[in-house]
Amino acid sequence: MVDNTPARLRYWVHATVRHAYATVPYYRRLFDRAGLKPEDIRSEEELVRLPTTSKEDLRNLPPEEVVSSAVRLERLTGYTTSGSTGVPFTHYKTMDDRLRHLATIYRVMVLLGLRWTDRLLSIGEILYVRGTPIQRLGVLQTEVLHPLEPLERQIDLLRGYRPTILVIHPSAARALGLALLERRIHLPPLRMVFTTSELLDRATADLIARTFGTAPRAVYGMSEAGRLGWQCQPGGPFHLAEDFLIAEVMRGEERVPDGETGELVVTNLIYRDMPYIRYQTGDLVRRVPRACACTHSFGQIELIGGRGSELLVLPDGTLRPPLFITSHIHQIPGIVQYQLRQEQVETVTIQIVTGAGYAEGADNRLRREVEAILPGVRVVIERVPEIPRTPGGKHRYVSVSPELQARIPTPPPPS
């Protein structure tokens, strides 16, 4: 086996597996079952000897099994996410790894042209730093807004704050862009727009370019594993963060050649609190065999399908991004899996698979909280033994009927 791992990455690969084996019980058992010691894995090529790890492998284990014993549990903060899968997953970070995560976010924007004089507005991403002394001096000013804030509030902030950079989920951008067109509001062009968390489809990208004056660039990442990739050109493939990431494209137990489709499996080399070694992302990708014409030397992937989201439709025609409804679901113990289903505009059904710790009164609590977010909609809680996967093997956390999707306005042609 030819070892093409750069010397610097060889050091971090071995340091990561050594740290995980010494301090994380889950990985120690994984190594031992495979008959491996940290000394056996010193390069990217040797990583393939270790079994992969899925979200399902980790999600039911207590924190002391999956986080490093080198940190005290009281220093950890748990972050629950489900992305598009509808399967809640809690990952843990101390402030040290939170800052590392934040560094992966900012470094992408720096690579793509962030200036310290830019004014950043994030609608959805909540990890950005605000109110620091340097920002009060006018350096990298930042505002953060929840995507469930009324559209009028979002529009007022865009007009008053006048950001130069917008970070937003595609579903939230779609709802906001349609509102701007409906109200005939013309904003000054933004310098850059980044989309995160959801698949950016062509129609939404065109709507963003039309309403915000610049073509968006998608950023690819996972809340647990950091910013993994970014588009150097709108609509193009994603560069991989290969300076802190080992990325493999797998089909079963085998790596696939460049240009062929497989699941992306990642090893993060900078997180220490809760390591991710050969972690299955659940996303289908293919490596781009050709070099990019830009100045970034990192390899590239194309997302095949990716993780997407749909908009919920309220009776008055308002469009509601569903991603942050999940924050209420995450607060209720004992929900193993869920899916939002909207077949009719007046009703949203939340299918849930429950486990230990789910209280009888939780149905009413969940119903009340979601109905407050979706005015005019009746919420039905339906307990089910299982939520089927898609043909691609993934869970969908939201499903909107084609009839309702057809009611979402199509942007009128440019005048």
TISENU-144802 format. One record per residue (C-alpha): x, y, z. Coordinates in steps of 0.5 Angstrom, whole numbers, padded with zeros to 4 digits, always signed. Layout:
N
XYZ
...
***
This chain:
415
+0000+0000+0000
+0003+0007-0002
+0003+0012+0003
+0001+0019+0000
+0000+0022+0007
+0003+0029+0008
+0008+0029+0014
+0004+0034+0018
-0002+0030+0017
+0001+0023+0019
+0003+0027+0026
-0004+0029+0027
-0007+0022+0024
-0003+0018+0030
-0004+0024+0035
-0012+0023+0034
-0012+0016+0034
-0008+0015+0040
-0012+0021+0044
-0018+0017+0042
-0016+0010+0044
-0013+0013+0051
-0019+0017+0053
-0025+0015+0050
-0028+0008+0052
-0032+0007+0045
-0026+0008+0041
-0022+0003+0046
-0027-0002+0045
-0027-0001+0037
-0020-0002+0037
-0019-0008+0041
-0025-0011+0037
-0021-0010+0031
-0015-0013+0034
-0011-0006+0033
-0007-0001+0037
-0006+0006+0036
+0001+0004+0033
-0002+0001+0028
-0005+0007+0025
+0000+0013+0023
-0003+0015+0016
-0009+0016+0012
-0008+0009+0008
-0008+0005+0015
-0014+0009+0017
-0018+0004+0013
-0016-0002+0018
-0021+0001+0023
-0029+0000+0023
-0033+0006+0021
-0037+0009+0026
-0045+0012+0025
-0049+0017+0028
-0053+0011+0031
-0047+0007+0034
-0046+0014+0038
-0053+0017+0040
-0055+0012+0045
-0049+0012+0049
-0048+0016+0055
-0043+0022+0055
-0038+0018+0059
-0037+0013+0053
-0036+0018+0048
-0033+0024+0050
-0025+0024+0052
-0024+0023+0060
-0019+0028+0059
-0024+0033+0060
-0029+0034+0066
-0036+0033+0064
-0039+0039+0068
-0035+0043+0062
-0038+0040+0057
-0044+0043+0053
-0049+0038+0049
-0052+0040+0043
-0057+0036+0040
-0058+0036+0032
-0062+0032+0027
-0060+0035+0020
-0065+0032+0015
-0065+0026+0018
-0070+0027+0024
-0066+0022+0029
-0064+0027+0034
-0056+0026+0036
-0053+0030+0042
-0046+0032+0041
-0041+0035+0046
-0036+0040+0046
-0032+0045+0051
-0031+0052+0050
-0024+0050+0047
-0027+0045+0041
-0033+0050+0040
-0027+0055+0039
-0024+0050+0034
-0031+0049+0031
-0032+0057+0030
-0025+0057+0027
-0027+0052+0022
-0033+0057+0020
-0029+0064+0020
-0024+0061+0016
-0028+0059+0010
-0031+0066+0009
-0024+0068+0010
-0021+0064+0004
-0027+0066+0000
-0026+0074+0001
-0028+0076+0008
-0026+0083+0010
-0025+0085+0017
-0030+0091+0015
-0035+0087+0013
-0042+0087+0017
-0045+0080+0017
-0052+0078+0018
-0053+0071+0020
-0061+0068+0020
-0060+0061+0023
-0053+0060+0024
-0052+0062+0032
-0045+0060+0033
-0042+0067+0031
-0039+0072+0036
-0042+0078+0038
-0041+0084+0042
-0034+0083+0043
-0029+0089+0044
-0026+0089+0037
-0033+0089+0034
-0035+0095+0038
-0030+0098+0034
-0033+0097+0028
-0029+0090+0026
-0033+0085+0023
-0040+0087+0026
-0045+0081+0027
-0052+0080+0028
-0056+0074+0029
-0063+0073+0028
-0067+0067+0029
-0071+0064+0022
-0077+0064+0025
-0077+0071+0027
-0083+0075+0023
-0081+0076+0016
-0082+0084+0017
-0077+0084+0023
-0072+0080+0018
-0073+0085+0012
-0073+0091+0017
-0066+0089+0020
-0064+0088+0013
-0066+0095+0011
-0063+0098+0018
-0057+0094+0019
-0055+0094+0011
-0050+0088+0012
-0045+0086+0007
-0045+0079+0008
-0051+0074+0009
-0051+0067+0012
-0057+0063+0011
-0061+0057+0011
-0064+0056+0004
-0071+0055+0006
-0070+0061+0010
-0067+0065+0004
-0073+0062+0000
-0078+0065+0004
-0075+0071+0005
-0073+0072-0002
-0081+0071-0004
-0083+0076+0001
-0078+0081-0002
-0081+0080-0009
-0088+0080-0006
-0087+0087-0003
-0083+0090-0009
-0077+0091-0004
-0070+0092-0007
-0064+0092-0003
-0057+0094-0004
-0053+0088-0007
-0050+0084-0002
-0042+0083-0003
-0043+0075-0001
-0048+0070+0001
-0047+0063+0004
-0052+0058+0005
-0051+0053+0010
-0055+0046+0013
-0059+0045+0007
-0058+0043+0000
-0058+0049-0004
-0063+0048-0010
-0062+0051-0017
-0069+0055-0016
-0067+0058-0009
-0060+0060-0012
-0063+0064-0017
-0068+0067-0013
-0062+0069-0008
-0058+0072-0014
-0064+0076-0016
-0066+0079-0009
-0060+0080-0006
-0056+0082-0012
-0050+0076-0012
-0050+0069-0013
-0050+0065-0007
-0044+0060-0005
-0046+0054-0001
-0042+0051+0005
-0042+0044+0007
-0041+0042+0014
-0044+0038+0020
-0045+0041+0027
-0042+0036+0030
-0036+0035+0025
-0035+0042+0023
-0034+0046+0016
-0032+0040+0011
-0033+0044+0005
-0034+0050+0001
-0036+0052-0006
-0030+0057-0009
-0035+0058-0015
-0043+0059-0014
-0046+0052-0016
-0039+0049-0017
-0036+0043-0013
-0034+0043-0006
-0027+0044-0004
-0025+0039+0002
-0022+0042+0009
-0016+0037+0008
-0012+0041+0012
-0016+0038+0018
-0020+0033+0015
-0019+0026+0012
-0024+0025+0007
-0026+0018+0005
-0031+0016-0001
-0034+0009+0001
-0038+0004-0002
-0039-0002+0003
-0032-0003+0006
-0028-0001+0000
-0026+0006-0002
-0028+0008-0009
-0024+0011-0015
-0025+0018-0016
-0031+0020-0020
-0035+0014-0017
-0041+0015-0012
-0040+0013-0005
-0042+0015+0002
-0037+0021+0005
-0033+0018+0011
-0029+0023+0015
-0024+0024+0021
-0024+0030+0024
-0016+0032+0026
-0017+0038+0031
-0023+0036+0036
-0021+0033+0042
-0027+0033+0047
-0031+0028+0042
-0027+0025+0037
-0030+0023+0030
-0026+0018+0027
-0028+0015+0020
-0035+0018+0022
-0041+0016+0017
-0044+0023+0014
-0050+0019+0011
-0048+0024+0005
-0047+0021-0002
-0041+0024-0006
-0036+0023-0011
-0029+0026-0012
-0028+0031-0017
-0022+0028-0021
-0020+0034-0024
-0016+0040-0021
-0020+0047-0020
-0017+0053-0023
-0018+0057-0017
-0012+0058-0012
-0015+0053-0007
-0011+0047-0007
-0016+0042-0004
-0019+0037-0007
-0026+0037-0009
-0033+0033-0008
-0040+0034-0011
-0046+0032-0007
-0051+0027-0010
-0057+0029-0007
-0055+0032+0000
-0059+0034+0006
-0065+0038+0004
-0071+0041+0007
-0078+0044+0005
-0082+0049+0007
-0088+0048+0011
-0094+0052+0008
-0099+0056+0013
-0106+0057+0011
-0105+0065+0010
-0100+0063+0005
-0094+0064+0010
-0088+0060+0009
-0085+0057+0015
-0078+0054+0015
-0078+0047+0019
-0071+0047+0021
-0072+0050+0028
-0078+0047+0030
-0074+0041+0031
-0071+0045+0037
-0077+0044+0041
-0077+0037+0039
-0070+0036+0042
-0072+0039+0049
-0077+0033+0050
-0073+0027+0053
-0075+0020+0050
-0076+0022+0043
-0072+0017+0039
-0074+0019+0032
-0079+0024+0029
-0082+0027+0022
-0086+0033+0020
-0091+0031+0015
-0096+0036+0012
-0101+0033+0007
-0106+0039+0008
-0105+0046+0009
-0109+0046+0016
-0106+0040+0019
-0098+0038+0021
-0097+0031+0023
-0091+0030+0028
-0090+0022+0027
-0085+0020+0033
-0082+0014+0035
-0081+0014+0043
-0077+0011+0048
-0075+0011+0055
-0076+0017+0059
-0082+0020+0054
-0087+0022+0059
-0095+0022+0058
-0096+0029+0058
-0090+0030+0053
-0095+0030+0047
-0099+0036+0049
-0093+0040+0051
-0090+0039+0044
-0097+0040+0041
-0098+0047+0044
-0091+0049+0042
-0091+0047+0035
-0098+0050+0034
-0095+0057+0037
-0090+0057+0031
-0095+0055+0026
-0101+0059+0027
-0107+0057+0024
-0105+0050+0024
-0107+0044+0028
-0102+0039+0030
-0103+0032+0031
-0098+0028+0035
-0098+0021+0032
-0094+0015+0036
-0091+0010+0031
-0086+0004+0032
-0082+0006+0026
-0081+0011+0021
-0079+0008+0014
-0072+0010+0011
-0072+0013+0004
-0070+0009-0002
-0063+0012-0001
-0063+0009+0006
-0064+0016+0009
-0069+0019+0014
-0073+0025+0012
-0075+0030+0018
-0080+0033+0014
-0085+0031+0008
-0089+0036+0005
-0094+0034+0000
-0093+0035-0008
-0100+0039-0008
-0098+0044-0002
-0091+0045-0005
-0094+0047-0012
-0098+0053-0008
-0091+0056-0006
-0090+0062-0010
-0086+0062-0016
-0082+0068-0017
-0084+0072-0023
-0080+0073-0029
-0075+0079-0028
-0078+0086-0031
***
